[in-house]
Amino acid sequence: MLLWVKAFHVISMVAWFAGLFYLPRLFVYHADTHDDAGDQRFCIMEKRLSVLMSIAAALTIGFGVWLLIGYGSAWLAANGWMHAKLLLVLGLIGYHGWCQIQVKKFREHRNTGNAGYFRLMNELPTLFLVAIVILAVVRPF
């Protein structure tokens, strides 16, 4: 059963990361938009993607918790790599929250970031992904 849970954990994680990669890219383009029609279009796209991304995040976290419960506290205590992975996941949840705040700021016309800022922020999920995959596959400690 846990292999099925792990499969759905990975599938939902891929969907979550797709949103984490694309939503900040929309912010890059939105920050450079100066017409009302374009602004409204990006607001709709960002809102829809943020909802789907949040569903994927909730599923990823839910399946992850299910796995942790299934493996048990003794397994968790013996695997330091998982502690580091969970810390990174907390950071990723924070980044997800930052994305949600940006969606709201754009919708309310309160965005202060420029395209360069959002390009830089768009790279953060890649760093999280690389670190999380290395921890989960290599299990260095």
mmCIF file of the C-alpha atoms, coordinates in Angstrom:
data_MODEL
# 
_entry.id   MODEL 
# 
loop_
_atom_site.group_PDB 
_atom_site.id 
_atom_site.type_symbol 
_atom_site.label_atom_id 
_atom_site.label_alt_id 
_atom_site.label_comp_id 
_atom_site.label_asym_id 
_atom_site.label_entity_id 
_atom_site.label_seq_id 
_atom_site.pdbx_PDB_ins_code 
_atom_site.Cartn_x 
_atom_site.Cartn_y 
_atom_site.Cartn_z 
_atom_site.occupancy 
_atom_site.B_iso_or_equiv 
_atom_site.pdbx_formal_charge 
_atom_site.auth_seq_id 
_atom_site.auth_comp_id 
_atom_site.auth_asym_id 
_atom_site.auth_atom_id 
_atom_site.pdbx_PDB_model_num 
ATOM 1   C CA . MET A 1 1   ? 0.000  0.000  0.000   1.00 0.00 ? 1   MET A CA 1 
ATOM 2   C CA . LEU A 1 2   ? 2.800  2.440  0.854   1.00 0.00 ? 2   LEU A CA 1 
ATOM 3   C CA . LEU A 1 3   ? 4.188  2.158  -2.675  1.00 0.00 ? 3   LEU A CA 1 
ATOM 4   C CA . TRP A 1 4   ? 0.849  3.467  -4.012  1.00 0.00 ? 4   TRP A CA 1 
ATOM 5   C CA . VAL A 1 5   ? 0.926  6.299  -1.504  1.00 0.00 ? 5   VAL A CA 1 
ATOM 6   C CA . LYS A 1 6   ? 4.512  7.090  -2.504  1.00 0.00 ? 6   LYS A CA 1 
ATOM 7   C CA . ALA A 1 7   ? 3.538  7.095  -6.188  1.00 0.00 ? 7   ALA A CA 1 
ATOM 8   C CA . PHE A 1 8   ? 0.715  9.569  -5.567  1.00 0.00 ? 8   PHE A CA 1 
ATOM 9   C CA . HIS A 1 9   ? 3.033  11.642 -3.356  1.00 0.00 ? 9   HIS A CA 1 
ATOM 10  C CA . VAL A 1 10  ? 5.482  11.964 -6.263  1.00 0.00 ? 10  VAL A CA 1 
ATOM 11  C CA . ILE A 1 11  ? 2.721  12.654 -8.813  1.00 0.00 ? 11  ILE A CA 1 
ATOM 12  C CA . SER A 1 12  ? 1.222  15.430 -6.704  1.00 0.00 ? 12  SER A CA 1 
ATOM 13  C CA . MET A 1 13  ? 4.715  16.804 -5.997  1.00 0.00 ? 13  MET A CA 1 
ATOM 14  C CA . VAL A 1 14  ? 5.372  17.062 -9.744  1.00 0.00 ? 14  VAL A CA 1 
ATOM 15  C CA . ALA A 1 15  ? 2.098  18.962 -10.197 1.00 0.00 ? 15  ALA A CA 1 
ATOM 16  C CA . TRP A 1 16  ? 2.961  21.265 -7.276  1.00 0.00 ? 16  TRP A CA 1 
ATOM 17  C CA . PHE A 1 17  ? 6.384  22.037 -8.692  1.00 0.00 ? 17  PHE A CA 1 
ATOM 18  C CA . ALA A 1 18  ? 4.898  22.699 -12.133 1.00 0.00 ? 18  ALA A CA 1 
ATOM 19  C CA . GLY A 1 19  ? 2.879  25.465 -10.498 1.00 0.00 ? 19  GLY A CA 1 
ATOM 20  C CA . LEU A 1 20  ? 5.838  26.703 -8.464  1.00 0.00 ? 20  LEU A CA 1 
ATOM 21  C CA . PHE A 1 21  ? 7.887  26.976 -11.654 1.00 0.00 ? 21  PHE A CA 1 
ATOM 22  C CA . TYR A 1 22  ? 5.201  28.603 -13.803 1.00 0.00 ? 22  TYR A CA 1 
ATOM 23  C CA . LEU A 1 23  ? 3.413  30.994 -11.445 1.00 0.00 ? 23  LEU A CA 1 
ATOM 24  C CA . PRO A 1 24  ? 6.476  33.194 -10.780 1.00 0.00 ? 24  PRO A CA 1 
ATOM 25  C CA . ARG A 1 25  ? 7.138  33.191 -14.551 1.00 0.00 ? 25  ARG A CA 1 
ATOM 26  C CA . LEU A 1 26  ? 3.631  34.637 -14.968 1.00 0.00 ? 26  LEU A CA 1 
ATOM 27  C CA . PHE A 1 27  ? 4.623  37.292 -12.412 1.00 0.00 ? 27  PHE A CA 1 
ATOM 28  C CA . VAL A 1 28  ? 7.612  38.209 -14.628 1.00 0.00 ? 28  VAL A CA 1 
ATOM 29  C CA . TYR A 1 29  ? 5.337  38.813 -17.594 1.00 0.00 ? 29  TYR A CA 1 
ATOM 30  C CA . HIS A 1 30  ? 2.624  40.445 -15.486 1.00 0.00 ? 30  HIS A CA 1 
ATOM 31  C CA . ALA A 1 31  ? 5.099  42.937 -13.998 1.00 0.00 ? 31  ALA A CA 1 
ATOM 32  C CA . ASP A 1 32  ? 5.890  44.110 -17.541 1.00 0.00 ? 32  ASP A CA 1 
ATOM 33  C CA . THR A 1 33  ? 2.198  44.461 -18.528 1.00 0.00 ? 33  THR A CA 1 
ATOM 34  C CA . HIS A 1 34  ? 0.769  47.977 -18.555 1.00 0.00 ? 34  HIS A CA 1 
ATOM 35  C CA . ASP A 1 35  ? -2.640 47.589 -20.200 1.00 0.00 ? 35  ASP A CA 1 
ATOM 36  C CA . ASP A 1 36  ? -5.886 46.731 -18.427 1.00 0.00 ? 36  ASP A CA 1 
ATOM 37  C CA . ALA A 1 37  ? -6.771 43.777 -20.657 1.00 0.00 ? 37  ALA A CA 1 
ATOM 38  C CA . GLY A 1 38  ? -3.360 42.192 -20.132 1.00 0.00 ? 38  GLY A CA 1 
ATOM 39  C CA . ASP A 1 39  ? -3.513 42.860 -16.411 1.00 0.00 ? 39  ASP A CA 1 
ATOM 40  C CA . GLN A 1 40  ? -6.921 41.178 -16.118 1.00 0.00 ? 40  GLN A CA 1 
ATOM 41  C CA . ARG A 1 41  ? -5.774 38.215 -18.209 1.00 0.00 ? 41  ARG A CA 1 
ATOM 42  C CA . PHE A 1 42  ? -2.736 37.630 -16.000 1.00 0.00 ? 42  PHE A CA 1 
ATOM 43  C CA . CYS A 1 43  ? -4.828 37.984 -12.837 1.00 0.00 ? 43  CYS A CA 1 
ATOM 44  C CA . ILE A 1 44  ? -7.166 35.239 -14.053 1.00 0.00 ? 44  ILE A CA 1 
ATOM 45  C CA . MET A 1 45  ? -4.300 32.966 -15.095 1.00 0.00 ? 45  MET A CA 1 
ATOM 46  C CA . GLU A 1 46  ? -2.474 33.487 -11.789 1.00 0.00 ? 46  GLU A CA 1 
ATOM 47  C CA . LYS A 1 47  ? -5.575 32.841 -9.701  1.00 0.00 ? 47  LYS A CA 1 
ATOM 48  C CA . ARG A 1 48  ? -6.474 29.631 -11.536 1.00 0.00 ? 48  ARG A CA 1 
ATOM 49  C CA . LEU A 1 49  ? -2.924 28.326 -11.374 1.00 0.00 ? 49  LEU A CA 1 
ATOM 50  C CA . SER A 1 50  ? -2.600 29.223 -7.693  1.00 0.00 ? 50  SER A CA 1 
ATOM 51  C CA . VAL A 1 51  ? -5.742 27.211 -6.881  1.00 0.00 ? 51  VAL A CA 1 
ATOM 52  C CA . LEU A 1 52  ? -4.514 24.148 -8.778  1.00 0.00 ? 52  LEU A CA 1 
ATOM 53  C CA . MET A 1 53  ? -1.061 24.532 -7.263  1.00 0.00 ? 53  MET A CA 1 
ATOM 54  C CA . SER A 1 54  ? -2.546 24.713 -3.771  1.00 0.00 ? 54  SER A CA 1 
ATOM 55  C CA . ILE A 1 55  ? -4.543 21.528 -4.342  1.00 0.00 ? 55  ILE A CA 1 
ATOM 56  C CA . ALA A 1 56  ? -1.374 19.774 -5.514  1.00 0.00 ? 56  ALA A CA 1 
ATOM 57  C CA . ALA A 1 57  ? 0.516  21.105 -2.478  1.00 0.00 ? 57  ALA A CA 1 
ATOM 58  C CA . ALA A 1 58  ? -2.162 19.830 -0.096  1.00 0.00 ? 58  ALA A CA 1 
ATOM 59  C CA . LEU A 1 59  ? -2.115 16.405 -1.757  1.00 0.00 ? 59  LEU A CA 1 
ATOM 60  C CA . THR A 1 60  ? 1.690  16.284 -1.639  1.00 0.00 ? 60  THR A CA 1 
ATOM 61  C CA . ILE A 1 61  ? 1.704  17.127 2.048   1.00 0.00 ? 61  ILE A CA 1 
ATOM 62  C CA . GLY A 1 62  ? -1.165 14.744 2.796   1.00 0.00 ? 62  GLY A CA 1 
ATOM 63  C CA . PHE A 1 63  ? 0.493  11.807 1.045   1.00 0.00 ? 63  PHE A CA 1 
ATOM 64  C CA . GLY A 1 64  ? 3.788  12.724 2.699   1.00 0.00 ? 64  GLY A CA 1 
ATOM 65  C CA . VAL A 1 65  ? 2.226  12.648 6.149   1.00 0.00 ? 65  VAL A CA 1 
ATOM 66  C CA . TRP A 1 66  ? 0.595  9.326  5.280   1.00 0.00 ? 66  TRP A CA 1 
ATOM 67  C CA . LEU A 1 67  ? 4.025  7.954  4.348   1.00 0.00 ? 67  LEU A CA 1 
ATOM 68  C CA . LEU A 1 68  ? 5.594  9.223  7.566   1.00 0.00 ? 68  LEU A CA 1 
ATOM 69  C CA . ILE A 1 69  ? 2.858  7.586  9.612   1.00 0.00 ? 69  ILE A CA 1 
ATOM 70  C CA . GLY A 1 70  ? 3.232  4.382  7.603   1.00 0.00 ? 70  GLY A CA 1 
ATOM 71  C CA . TYR A 1 71  ? 6.987  4.206  8.078   1.00 0.00 ? 71  TYR A CA 1 
ATOM 72  C CA . GLY A 1 72  ? 6.682  5.046  11.760  1.00 0.00 ? 72  GLY A CA 1 
ATOM 73  C CA . SER A 1 73  ? 8.503  7.205  14.267  1.00 0.00 ? 73  SER A CA 1 
ATOM 74  C CA . ALA A 1 74  ? 11.441 4.789  14.654  1.00 0.00 ? 74  ALA A CA 1 
ATOM 75  C CA . TRP A 1 75  ? 12.137 5.007  10.918  1.00 0.00 ? 75  TRP A CA 1 
ATOM 76  C CA . LEU A 1 76  ? 11.884 8.801  11.028  1.00 0.00 ? 76  LEU A CA 1 
ATOM 77  C CA . ALA A 1 77  ? 14.243 9.035  13.998  1.00 0.00 ? 77  ALA A CA 1 
ATOM 78  C CA . ALA A 1 78  ? 16.838 6.880  12.202  1.00 0.00 ? 78  ALA A CA 1 
ATOM 79  C CA . ASN A 1 79  ? 16.854 8.876  8.937   1.00 0.00 ? 79  ASN A CA 1 
ATOM 80  C CA . GLY A 1 80  ? 18.489 12.276 9.279   1.00 0.00 ? 80  GLY A CA 1 
ATOM 81  C CA . TRP A 1 81  ? 18.106 12.975 5.571   1.00 0.00 ? 81  TRP A CA 1 
ATOM 82  C CA . MET A 1 82  ? 14.346 13.035 6.102   1.00 0.00 ? 82  MET A CA 1 
ATOM 83  C CA . HIS A 1 83  ? 14.705 15.713 8.787   1.00 0.00 ? 83  HIS A CA 1 
ATOM 84  C CA . ALA A 1 84  ? 16.606 17.885 6.295   1.00 0.00 ? 84  ALA A CA 1 
ATOM 85  C CA . LYS A 1 85  ? 14.013 17.140 3.587   1.00 0.00 ? 85  LYS A CA 1 
ATOM 86  C CA . LEU A 1 86  ? 11.173 18.129 5.901   1.00 0.00 ? 86  LEU A CA 1 
ATOM 87  C CA . LEU A 1 87  ? 12.961 21.388 6.710   1.00 0.00 ? 87  LEU A CA 1 
ATOM 88  C CA . LEU A 1 88  ? 13.235 22.117 2.987   1.00 0.00 ? 88  LEU A CA 1 
ATOM 89  C CA . VAL A 1 89  ? 9.555  21.267 2.535   1.00 0.00 ? 89  VAL A CA 1 
ATOM 90  C CA . LEU A 1 90  ? 8.738  23.855 5.214   1.00 0.00 ? 90  LEU A CA 1 
ATOM 91  C CA . GLY A 1 91  ? 10.757 26.381 3.207   1.00 0.00 ? 91  GLY A CA 1 
ATOM 92  C CA . LEU A 1 92  ? 8.870  25.354 0.082   1.00 0.00 ? 92  LEU A CA 1 
ATOM 93  C CA . ILE A 1 93  ? 5.565  25.889 1.880   1.00 0.00 ? 93  ILE A CA 1 
ATOM 94  C CA . GLY A 1 94  ? 6.819  29.369 2.779   1.00 0.00 ? 94  GLY A CA 1 
ATOM 95  C CA . TYR A 1 95  ? 7.683  30.024 -0.871  1.00 0.00 ? 95  TYR A CA 1 
ATOM 96  C CA . HIS A 1 96  ? 4.219  28.786 -1.838  1.00 0.00 ? 96  HIS A CA 1 
ATOM 97  C CA . GLY A 1 97  ? 2.754  31.288 0.615   1.00 0.00 ? 97  GLY A CA 1 
ATOM 98  C CA . TRP A 1 98  ? 4.885  34.053 -0.904  1.00 0.00 ? 98  TRP A CA 1 
ATOM 99  C CA . CYS A 1 99  ? 3.432  33.139 -4.319  1.00 0.00 ? 99  CYS A CA 1 
ATOM 100 C CA . GLN A 1 100 ? -0.102 33.373 -2.944  1.00 0.00 ? 100 GLN A CA 1 
ATOM 101 C CA . ILE A 1 101 ? 0.653  36.819 -1.525  1.00 0.00 ? 101 ILE A CA 1 
ATOM 102 C CA . GLN A 1 102 ? 1.960  37.958 -4.917  1.00 0.00 ? 102 GLN A CA 1 
ATOM 103 C CA . VAL A 1 103 ? -1.228 36.748 -6.639  1.00 0.00 ? 103 VAL A CA 1 
ATOM 104 C CA . LYS A 1 104 ? -3.244 38.880 -4.235  1.00 0.00 ? 104 LYS A CA 1 
ATOM 105 C CA . LYS A 1 105 ? -0.946 41.901 -4.657  1.00 0.00 ? 105 LYS A CA 1 
ATOM 106 C CA . PHE A 1 106 ? -1.240 41.773 -8.436  1.00 0.00 ? 106 PHE A CA 1 
ATOM 107 C CA . ARG A 1 107 ? -5.026 41.387 -8.210  1.00 0.00 ? 107 ARG A CA 1 
ATOM 108 C CA . GLU A 1 108 ? -5.228 44.422 -5.893  1.00 0.00 ? 108 GLU A CA 1 
ATOM 109 C CA . HIS A 1 109 ? -2.753 46.438 -8.019  1.00 0.00 ? 109 HIS A CA 1 
ATOM 110 C CA . ARG A 1 110 ? -0.287 46.610 -5.107  1.00 0.00 ? 110 ARG A CA 1 
ATOM 111 C CA . ASN A 1 111 ? 2.640  44.822 -6.750  1.00 0.00 ? 111 ASN A CA 1 
ATOM 112 C CA . THR A 1 112 ? 5.965  46.579 -6.204  1.00 0.00 ? 112 THR A CA 1 
ATOM 113 C CA . GLY A 1 113 ? 8.299  43.980 -7.738  1.00 0.00 ? 113 GLY A CA 1 
ATOM 114 C CA . ASN A 1 114 ? 9.733  44.347 -11.213 1.00 0.00 ? 114 ASN A CA 1 
ATOM 115 C CA . ALA A 1 115 ? 10.337 41.620 -13.793 1.00 0.00 ? 115 ALA A CA 1 
ATOM 116 C CA . GLY A 1 116 ? 13.967 41.190 -12.688 1.00 0.00 ? 116 GLY A CA 1 
ATOM 117 C CA . TYR A 1 117 ? 12.917 40.552 -9.094  1.00 0.00 ? 117 TYR A CA 1 
ATOM 118 C CA . PHE A 1 118 ? 10.421 37.899 -10.166 1.00 0.00 ? 118 PHE A CA 1 
ATOM 119 C CA . ARG A 1 119 ? 13.005 36.295 -12.489 1.00 0.00 ? 119 ARG A CA 1 
ATOM 120 C CA . LEU A 1 120 ? 15.307 35.907 -9.487  1.00 0.00 ? 120 LEU A CA 1 
ATOM 121 C CA . MET A 1 121 ? 12.523 34.542 -7.283  1.00 0.00 ? 121 MET A CA 1 
ATOM 122 C CA . ASN A 1 122 ? 11.576 32.131 -10.097 1.00 0.00 ? 122 ASN A CA 1 
ATOM 123 C CA . GLU A 1 123 ? 14.869 30.272 -9.530  1.00 0.00 ? 123 GLU A CA 1 
ATOM 124 C CA . LEU A 1 124 ? 14.194 29.361 -5.884  1.00 0.00 ? 124 LEU A CA 1 
ATOM 125 C CA . PRO A 1 125 ? 11.984 26.311 -6.509  1.00 0.00 ? 125 PRO A CA 1 
ATOM 126 C CA . THR A 1 126 ? 14.741 24.814 -8.658  1.00 0.00 ? 126 THR A CA 1 
ATOM 127 C CA . LEU A 1 127 ? 17.135 24.975 -5.708  1.00 0.00 ? 127 LEU A CA 1 
ATOM 128 C CA . PHE A 1 128 ? 14.534 23.367 -3.450  1.00 0.00 ? 128 PHE A CA 1 
ATOM 129 C CA . LEU A 1 129 ? 13.842 20.630 -6.004  1.00 0.00 ? 129 LEU A CA 1 
ATOM 130 C CA . VAL A 1 130 ? 17.507 19.749 -6.485  1.00 0.00 ? 130 VAL A CA 1 
ATOM 131 C CA . ALA A 1 131 ? 18.154 19.575 -2.745  1.00 0.00 ? 131 ALA A CA 1 
ATOM 132 C CA . ILE A 1 132 ? 14.990 17.568 -1.986  1.00 0.00 ? 132 ILE A CA 1 
ATOM 133 C CA . VAL A 1 133 ? 15.601 15.018 -4.762  1.00 0.00 ? 133 VAL A CA 1 
ATOM 134 C CA . ILE A 1 134 ? 19.234 14.560 -3.729  1.00 0.00 ? 134 ILE A CA 1 
ATOM 135 C CA . LEU A 1 135 ? 18.195 13.986 -0.131  1.00 0.00 ? 135 LEU A CA 1 
ATOM 136 C CA . ALA A 1 136 ? 15.437 11.538 -1.087  1.00 0.00 ? 136 ALA A CA 1 
ATOM 137 C CA . VAL A 1 137 ? 17.492 9.542  -3.587  1.00 0.00 ? 137 VAL A CA 1 
ATOM 138 C CA . VAL A 1 138 ? 21.075 9.684  -2.275  1.00 0.00 ? 138 VAL A CA 1 
ATOM 139 C CA . ARG A 1 139 ? 20.148 9.812  1.430   1.00 0.00 ? 139 ARG A CA 1 
ATOM 140 C CA . PRO A 1 140 ? 23.565 11.236 2.377   1.00 0.00 ? 140 PRO A CA 1 
ATOM 141 C CA . PHE A 1 141 ? 22.994 10.945 6.134   1.00 0.00 ? 141 PHE A CA 1 
# 
